Amino acid sequence: MEQEIIFEAKKMRKEFGPTIALNDVDFVLRRGEIRGLIGENGSGKSTIMSIASGMQPATRGEMYFKGQPWKPQSMVEAQRAGISMILQEANTISGVTVAQNIFAGREDEFSSFGVINIRKMNVEADKLLQKFGIARIKASDPIDRLTFEDRKLIELVRGVMDDTEILVVDETTTALSLEGREILYRLIHRMAEEENKAVVFVSHDMDEIMEQCNNLTVLRDGEIRGTLNRGEMDAADAVKTIRYLMVGREIGEKYYREDYDASCGDEVLLELEDITFGKIRNFSLKLHKGEIIGFGGLSGCGMHDIGRIAYGLEKIEGGRVLRNGAEIKTPLQAIESGIGYISKNRDSEALILEGAIGDNIVLPSIPGMERATFISPKQEKKLADAQIERFRIKCQNGRQYVNTLSGGNKQKVSFAKWTAKDSEVIIMDCPTRGVDIGVKQYMYGLIEQMKKEGKAILMISEELSELIGMADKLIIMKDFKVTGEFCRSRDLKQTDIIEYMI
């Protein structure tokens, strides 16, 4: 017997200028469902539920929530009615506490004659943090002191109240640690299986979607191309079928590197010498020409700090970062010396969201394009357009603003900045976060080509399969110390590494 329909969209259409993000889509969600949505960047998978959750209006079409016409004017209105969406990018409010973030828009619950009872708010927030298994975070903590991963957990706490009927998880797991992912997985299964609510799970991670969801809908070019039930998802050729529905063509078997040659040049292109920063003590590293060094570990292990230090983003207490014998102390010095940096926190550190795609791509290359203080607009456009085509960035043209792009397309722009500049050293912090399988495959091929060209790559990732598949040497960190080092090998497995992380 089929469960009750909790949400329905009929002929939903969304246009961004001449771009059709959704093309008359019909979508039905039932109670007890964990519905996966998958598709390439810009396929429309996030757009459906962003409209349902009040983030943006549809161009036309009808929606029904619990059998009633549905047209929310804001995310706050939708959340109060029972639809909550956890976004891919950071969505916390800076400058206030954890409790104020959790109860943003609901302050009236703690107000009396216009005065908010902060103590009462903190008590209730601490109860929720305890319930979610993250009591290590306190309600009174300033939100800005939390890591990116912990801020995502606070968004999760804020988004899931007792009256939440539909939870939309939009690429959130790419920003979560192993601990955070387990918290989320337990939550969505409890909501669907025990509380008879519904979850929509938007992800690029095929393994994750296949494991966590009981139904899967595939989108391409703003249209639903197919929906698979649990039985169809368990079929032997399911992955091949889903990939074909996503991209409209066969995707080759080659994904990661197929060679096991970990050799590299003798020349050291980047050196970290006896670095001390916070809890990191006396850390040293040499990155050679044509070498890929991978860093892995759990959230807060220190690996992300290594990338920031190498790029001059952090003021170290001791030691030196050296590039061709010269000390690197600022990002400007890093860029000028041929170092590129793909930040995990792309919206706040990697991209100018209110800037054009083309301007973002050419920005690091501008000094090398100057001719007597003049820069040719034609040359800029040519450079940007080449990268837009290379990465298949889904946009109208290079003048389109970055903040109008999907998360995966933003990541392509972040990557394209440094391939445009032809940086000799690239620090990649979660480089494939939020990009679809076809682009991931392309990026891995590009990284492999960079190695062959003699580029030096520092790859920091929370995906062990990615590190095992691409790195010449893999360094594992725990509690800001190196706990294991592994050389590239066809016999290296994730199970060999995990014990050094936990």
Summary of the structure (lengths in Angstrom):
residues: 502
radius of gyration: 23.3
end to end distance: 43.5
largest distance: 74.2
contacts: 1651
relative contact order: 0.11
helix: 37%
strand: 27%
